[in-house]
Amino acid sequence: MENEFIRIQQVFDRMMQEQVFVIEERNASYHTYTKIYPATIKTFLRRANKEFSVTQMDQITASDIRVLLAERIDRYHKDKKFSESYNIFSILSALKAFQKGVMEFEDIYDKWNVIDIDNIREWVRKQQIVRRGKSSSTMRATPEQALSVIESLRITGNKVANRALIIDMSIMALATGARISSLYSLRRCDIDLEKGICHFKDAKGGKDYDAFIDLDLLDEVKRIVNDKREVDKIFVWKKKNGQFMSLDKVTDTVQYYLKRATTQMYKKQRTRYKNEDEILTYETIQTNFTFHSFRKAYAFKRLVHYLEQFKSYADVRSWRKEVLFRNPNSLYKMNALHNRANKHRIKRKVKTRDLKLEEYAIFAASLDLGHERNDVIGQFYADLSSAQQYLAQNRATN
């Protein structure tokens, strides 16, 4: 199947080069289209080859796709492996993108039977497969827990060559909320220490966005970037033979040492779950600290920050003015948020309401993560009631 793997890679490489995406008006991440999607499709083909003896993607049918996804759906329900929901929808996204590329570049495949991926996606949803943030096995860590992990990294295990890189990358993740892929490509010129802002380019989904550096960690960030020139990468990973490490290898290395440092750190969490018979119940899952937990801790702290900052609508107007000056396109996102909050009022053609102060706080935190949507924060990153309780406890202590 090696020749087929080459064709798969060729499809996605050309999509990136010629800017052909599923959603035409949206940029896409280089890493997604050249690494993640090709790897997903290749793995899917291997599984199809094992089950149906197919060797090419144009031999796979809609029925084959349903059979392969049904195995994951069974694991979701019978084994309560809720992470399968993410895997299933990731496969469907990759398949839809791949088909888009195949149909755009007709010289790569001579024939192609169009598969209705959206129809399969709807079929999956009818199996009660839903992505829920509280079903994630990644811990929603507090800032204090994240700091304790960094301290544990300093003292756990042997002093490997890349130990300092692992620690500094963890500090930067907690200070900016960045994903490991963004930190891998981060350069000195992307960090504005004077304004306390970190610029992330071509992040997940192809987005460019700005994140405020946590002031409590600003001195640590200054130390990390102190001897770097403007064009230098902040984190340079090399193997023992001097070759540069790939992002995948860096990710595996960081996660390995992070797991060793957090063996005793986990939380039990209840999540609502609707089984295949549409019966609603609750399941208890265990969440563990991963590198993404640093991002969740950053999101939690930013939400607490804005809850404290937005004491009145005058504070919100001042914040809006600053945000729109830096990024005028944010106005579109703010209007979209207002319309989502008022969709029932708009439908009934009655007077709309302004957003609540806490809704503005959630949105401000989402901007710092590059998401620009309130529901993402609530589902996957930071719970509003927990943030409010945390803020109240800090006020009482101080």
C-alpha positions as CSV (number, residue, x, y, z in Angstrom):
1,M,0.0,0.0,0.0
2,E,3.0,2.3,0.0
3,N,2.1,3.8,-3.4
4,E,-1.4,4.5,-2.1
5,F,0.1,6.2,1.0
6,I,2.1,8.4,-1.4
7,R,-1.1,9.4,-3.2
8,I,-2.9,10.2,0.0
9,Q,0.0,12.5,1.1
10,Q,0.0,14.0,-2.4
11,V,-3.7,14.9,-2.1
12,F,-3.3,16.8,1.2
13,D,0.0,18.5,0.2
14,R,-1.6,19.9,-2.9
15,M,-4.7,21.0,-0.9
16,M,-2.4,23.0,1.4
17,Q,-0.3,24.4,-1.5
18,E,-3.3,25.5,-3.5
19,Q,-5.4,26.5,-0.5
20,V,-8.3,24.1,-1.2
21,F,-10.2,23.4,2.0
22,V,-13.5,22.0,3.1
23,I,-14.6,25.5,4.2
24,E,-13.3,27.7,1.5
25,E,-13.3,31.0,3.3
26,R,-11.3,29.6,6.3
27,N,-7.6,29.1,6.5
28,A,-6.4,25.7,7.6
29,S,-3.4,24.6,9.7
30,Y,-0.4,23.4,7.8
31,H,0.2,20.7,10.4
32,T,-3.4,19.5,10.1
33,Y,-3.3,19.1,6.3
34,T,0.3,17.8,5.9
35,K,0.5,15.6,9.1
36,I,-2.7,14.9,11.0
37,Y,-5.2,14.3,8.1
38,P,-2.8,12.2,6.1
39,A,-1.9,10.1,9.1
40,T,-5.6,9.6,10.0
41,I,-6.4,8.5,6.4
42,K,-3.5,6.1,6.2
43,T,-4.4,4.5,9.6
44,F,-8.0,4.2,8.3
45,L,-6.9,2.5,5.1
46,R,-4.8,0.0,7.1
47,R,-7.8,-0.9,9.1
48,A,-9.9,-1.2,6.0
49,N,-7.3,-3.4,4.4
50,K,-7.4,-5.7,7.4
51,E,-11.2,-5.9,7.4
52,F,-12.0,-5.8,3.7
53,S,-8.7,-6.4,1.9
54,V,-8.9,-3.1,0.1
55,T,-5.6,-1.5,-0.9
56,Q,-6.8,1.8,-2.3
57,M,-9.0,4.6,-1.0
58,D,-11.3,4.5,-4.1
59,Q,-12.2,0.9,-3.2
60,I,-13.7,1.9,0.2
61,T,-17.5,2.3,0.3
62,A,-19.9,4.1,2.6
63,S,-20.9,0.8,4.0
64,D,-17.2,0.0,4.8
65,I,-16.9,3.3,6.7
66,R,-20.0,2.6,8.8
67,V,-18.7,-0.9,9.7
68,L,-15.3,0.5,10.8
69,L,-16.9,3.3,12.8
70,A,-19.4,0.9,14.4
71,E,-16.4,-0.8,16.1
72,R,-15.5,2.5,17.7
73,I,-19.2,3.2,18.6
74,D,-19.3,-0.1,20.4
75,R,-16.2,0.9,22.5
76,Y,-17.8,4.2,23.3
77,H,-21.0,2.6,24.7
78,K,-19.9,-0.8,26.0
79,D,-16.5,0.2,27.4
80,K,-17.5,3.8,28.2
81,K,-14.5,5.0,26.2
82,F,-15.8,8.5,25.6
83,S,-12.6,9.6,23.9
84,E,-13.8,7.5,20.9
85,S,-16.3,10.4,20.1
86,Y,-13.3,12.6,19.3
87,N,-11.7,9.9,17.2
88,I,-14.8,9.2,15.2
89,F,-15.5,12.8,14.3
90,S,-11.8,13.3,13.5
91,I,-11.9,10.4,11.0
92,L,-15.0,11.9,9.4
93,S,-13.4,15.3,9.1
94,A,-10.3,13.8,7.5
95,L,-12.4,11.7,5.1
96,K,-14.4,14.7,4.1
97,A,-11.3,16.8,3.5
98,F,-9.6,13.9,1.5
99,Q,-12.7,13.5,-0.7
100,K,-12.7,17.3,-1.3
101,G,-9.1,17.1,-2.5
102,V,-9.6,14.0,-4.7
103,M,-12.5,15.7,-6.5
104,E,-10.5,18.9,-6.9
105,F,-7.4,17.2,-8.3
106,E,-8.9,14.7,-10.8
107,D,-5.4,13.7,-12.1
108,I,-4.6,11.8,-8.8
109,Y,-7.5,9.3,-8.9
110,D,-9.0,8.2,-12.3
111,K,-12.4,7.4,-10.7
112,W,-14.1,8.2,-7.5
113,N,-17.5,7.2,-6.2
114,V,-18.7,10.2,-4.1
115,I,-19.5,9.3,-0.5
116,D,-21.9,11.4,1.5
117,I,-19.8,12.0,4.6
118,D,-22.4,14.4,6.1
119,N,-25.0,11.6,6.0
120,I,-22.6,9.2,7.8
121,R,-21.9,12.0,10.4
122,E,-25.7,12.3,11.0
123,W,-25.9,8.5,11.4
124,V,-23.1,8.6,14.0
125,R,-25.0,11.3,15.9
126,K,-28.1,9.1,15.9
127,Q,-26.0,6.5,17.8
128,Q,-25.8,9.0,20.6
129,I,-22.2,9.8,19.9
130,V,-21.5,13.3,21.2
131,R,-18.3,15.1,22.1
132,R,-18.6,16.3,25.7
133,G,-15.8,18.3,27.4
134,K,-16.6,16.7,30.8
135,S,-16.1,13.3,29.2
136,S,-12.5,14.2,28.4
137,S,-9.8,12.3,30.3
138,T,-7.6,15.4,30.4
139,M,-7.7,17.1,33.8
140,R,-9.0,20.6,34.2
141,A,-6.2,21.7,36.4
142,T,-6.1,24.8,38.6
143,P,-3.1,27.1,38.3
144,E,-1.7,25.8,41.6
145,Q,-1.9,22.2,40.4
146,A,-0.1,23.1,37.1
147,L,2.6,24.9,39.1
148,S,3.0,21.8,41.3
149,V,3.5,19.7,38.2
150,I,6.3,21.9,36.9
151,E,8.0,21.6,40.3
152,S,7.6,17.8,40.1
153,L,9.2,17.9,36.6
154,R,12.3,19.5,38.2
155,I,12.9,16.7,40.6
156,T,11.4,13.6,39.0
157,G,13.6,11.1,37.2
158,N,17.1,11.3,35.7
159,K,18.5,14.6,34.5
160,V,18.0,13.9,30.8
161,A,19.4,16.2,28.2
162,N,16.1,17.8,27.3
163,R,14.9,18.2,30.9
164,A,15.3,22.0,30.8
165,L,13.3,22.2,27.5
166,I,10.5,20.1,29.0
167,I,10.3,22.4,32.0
168,D,10.5,25.6,30.1
169,M,7.9,24.5,27.5
170,S,5.6,23.6,30.4
171,I,6.1,27.1,31.9
172,M,5.4,28.7,28.6
173,A,2.2,26.6,28.1
174,L,1.0,27.7,31.5
175,A,1.9,31.3,30.8
176,T,0.3,31.6,27.4
177,G,-2.2,28.7,27.1
178,A,-0.4,27.5,23.9
179,R,-0.6,24.0,22.5
180,I,2.6,22.0,22.1
181,S,2.4,22.5,18.3
182,S,2.4,26.3,18.7
183,L,5.3,26.2,21.1
184,Y,7.3,24.0,18.8
185,S,7.3,26.7,16.1
186,L,7.3,29.8,18.4
187,R,10.1,32.3,17.7
188,R,11.4,35.2,19.7
189,C,9.9,37.8,17.4
190,D,6.4,36.4,18.3
191,I,6.8,37.5,21.9
192,D,6.2,41.1,22.9
193,L,7.4,41.4,26.5
194,E,6.7,45.1,26.7
195,K,3.0,44.6,26.0
196,G,2.9,41.2,27.6
197,I,1.5,39.5,24.5
198,C,2.4,36.3,22.6
199,H,1.5,36.1,18.9
200,F,0.6,32.6,17.7
201,K,0.6,32.0,13.9
202,D,-1.0,29.1,12.1
203,A,-2.3,27.6,15.3
204,K,-4.9,24.8,15.3
205,G,-7.5,25.5,12.5
206,G,-5.0,27.8,10.8
207,K,-5.7,30.6,13.2
208,D,-3.5,33.6,14.1
209,Y,-4.3,35.0,17.6
210,D,-2.8,36.9,20.5
211,A,-2.6,35.6,24.1
212,F,-1.8,37.7,27.1
213,I,1.2,36.4,29.1
214,D,0.3,35.5,32.7
215,L,2.0,38.3,34.7
216,D,2.8,35.9,37.5
217,L,5.0,34.0,35.0
218,L,6.4,37.0,33.1
219,D,9.8,36.9,34.7
220,E,10.1,33.2,33.8
221,V,9.2,33.9,30.2
222,K,11.8,36.7,30.1
223,R,14.4,34.1,31.4
224,I,13.4,31.6,28.7
225,V,13.7,34.1,25.8
226,N,16.6,36.1,27.3
227,D,19.4,35.0,25.0
228,K,17.3,34.5,21.8
229,R,17.6,36.6,18.7
230,E,14.5,37.8,16.9
231,V,14.5,35.0,14.3
232,D,15.5,32.2,16.8
233,K,13.0,29.4,17.7
234,I,12.4,29.4,21.5
235,F,12.5,25.7,21.8
236,V,15.1,23.8,19.7
237,W,14.9,20.0,20.1
238,K,17.7,17.7,18.9
239,K,18.4,14.0,19.0
240,K,21.6,12.6,20.3
241,N,23.0,12.5,16.7
242,G,22.4,16.2,16.3
243,Q,19.3,16.0,14.1
244,F,16.3,18.1,14.8
245,M,13.4,16.3,16.4
246,S,10.0,16.2,14.7
247,L,6.9,17.6,16.4
248,D,5.5,14.1,16.9
249,K,8.7,13.0,18.6
250,V,8.8,16.1,20.8
251,T,5.2,15.5,21.8
252,D,5.8,11.9,22.7
253,T,8.9,12.9,24.7
254,V,7.2,15.6,26.7
255,Q,4.1,13.5,27.4
256,Y,6.3,10.6,28.6
257,Y,8.1,12.7,31.2
258,L,5.0,14.5,32.2
259,K,3.2,11.2,32.8
260,R,6.1,10.1,35.1
261,A,5.9,13.3,37.1
262,T,2.1,13.1,37.6
263,T,1.5,9.5,38.5
264,Q,-0.3,10.5,41.7
265,M,-2.3,13.3,40.1
266,Y,-5.8,12.5,38.9
267,K,-9.4,13.5,39.5
268,K,-12.7,11.6,39.4
269,Q,-15.3,13.3,37.4
270,R,-19.0,12.6,36.8
271,T,-20.3,13.0,33.3
272,R,-23.8,12.8,31.8
273,Y,-24.1,10.0,29.3
274,K,-26.9,8.9,27.0
275,N,-26.6,5.2,25.9
276,E,-27.6,3.6,22.7
277,D,-31.2,3.2,24.0
278,E,-31.3,7.0,24.7
279,I,-31.4,6.5,28.4
280,L,-29.7,9.3,30.3
281,T,-27.4,8.3,33.1
282,Y,-24.2,9.3,34.8
283,E,-20.7,7.8,34.6
284,T,-17.6,8.5,36.7
285,I,-14.4,8.8,34.7
286,Q,-10.8,9.4,35.7
287,T,-9.0,12.5,34.4
288,N,-5.3,12.7,34.3
289,F,-2.8,15.6,33.9
290,T,-1.6,15.9,30.3
291,F,0.2,18.7,28.6
292,H,-3.1,20.1,27.5
293,S,-3.9,20.6,31.2
294,F,-1.6,23.5,31.2
295,R,-3.8,25.2,28.6
296,K,-6.9,24.4,30.7
297,A,-5.2,25.9,33.8
298,Y,-4.4,29.1,31.7
299,A,-8.0,29.3,30.5
300,F,-9.2,29.0,34.1
301,K,-7.0,31.8,35.3
302,R,-7.9,34.1,32.4
303,L,-11.6,33.5,33.2
304,V,-11.0,34.4,36.8
305,H,-9.0,37.5,35.7
306,Y,-11.9,38.8,33.5
307,L,-14.5,38.0,36.1
308,E,-12.5,40.2,38.5
309,Q,-11.8,42.9,35.8
310,F,-15.4,43.3,34.5
311,K,-17.1,44.9,37.4
312,S,-19.2,47.1,35.2
313,Y,-20.2,47.6,31.5
314,A,-17.8,50.5,31.4
315,D,-15.0,48.0,32.1
316,V,-16.3,45.9,29.2
317,R,-16.4,48.9,26.8
318,S,-12.8,49.7,27.7
319,W,-11.7,46.1,27.0
320,R,-13.7,46.0,23.7
321,K,-12.0,49.2,22.5
322,E,-8.5,47.7,23.2
323,V,-9.4,44.3,21.6
324,L,-10.8,45.9,18.4
325,F,-7.8,48.2,18.1
326,R,-5.6,45.1,18.0
327,N,-7.9,43.0,16.0
328,P,-10.8,44.7,14.2
329,N,-12.1,41.3,13.0
330,S,-13.1,40.5,16.6
331,L,-16.2,42.7,16.1
332,Y,-17.6,40.0,13.9
333,K,-17.1,37.4,16.6
334,M,-18.7,39.7,19.3
335,N,-21.7,40.3,17.1
336,A,-22.0,36.5,16.5
337,L,-21.9,35.9,20.2
338,H,-24.6,38.5,20.8
339,N,-26.8,36.9,18.1
340,R,-26.3,33.4,19.6
341,A,-27.3,34.6,23.0
342,N,-30.5,36.3,21.5
343,K,-31.4,33.7,18.8
344,H,-34.8,33.0,20.4
345,R,-35.5,36.8,20.8
346,I,-34.5,37.5,17.3
347,K,-36.8,34.7,16.0
348,R,-39.7,36.2,17.9
349,K,-38.7,39.7,16.8
350,V,-38.5,41.1,20.3
351,K,-36.0,43.4,21.9
352,T,-32.6,41.8,22.3
353,R,-30.6,41.9,25.6
354,D,-27.0,42.8,26.2
355,L,-24.7,40.0,27.3
356,K,-24.1,39.5,31.0
357,L,-20.8,40.6,32.5
358,E,-19.9,36.9,33.1
359,E,-20.7,36.1,29.4
360,Y,-18.3,38.9,28.4
361,A,-15.7,37.4,30.8
362,I,-16.0,33.9,29.2
363,F,-15.7,35.4,25.7
364,A,-12.6,37.4,26.7
365,A,-11.0,34.2,28.0
366,S,-11.9,32.4,24.8
367,L,-10.2,35.1,22.7
368,D,-7.0,34.5,24.7
369,L,-7.2,30.9,23.6
370,G,-7.9,31.7,20.0
371,H,-11.3,30.1,20.1
372,E,-13.7,33.1,20.1
373,R,-16.7,31.1,21.3
374,N,-18.2,30.9,24.8
375,D,-19.5,27.3,24.5
376,V,-15.9,26.0,23.9
377,I,-14.7,27.4,27.2
378,G,-17.6,26.0,29.2
379,Q,-17.5,22.6,27.6
380,F,-13.8,21.9,27.4
381,Y,-11.8,24.4,29.5
382,A,-13.2,26.2,32.5
383,D,-16.4,26.0,34.5
384,L,-17.9,29.4,35.3
385,S,-19.2,28.4,38.8
386,S,-15.8,26.9,39.7
387,A,-14.0,30.1,38.6
388,Q,-16.5,32.3,40.6
389,Q,-15.9,30.1,43.6
390,Y,-12.2,30.3,43.2
391,L,-12.3,34.1,42.9
392,A,-14.5,34.4,46.0
393,Q,-12.1,32.2,48.0
394,N,-9.1,34.4,46.9
395,R,-10.9,37.5,47.9
396,A,-11.7,36.0,51.3
397,T,-8.1,35.0,51.8
398,N,-6.8,38.4,50.8
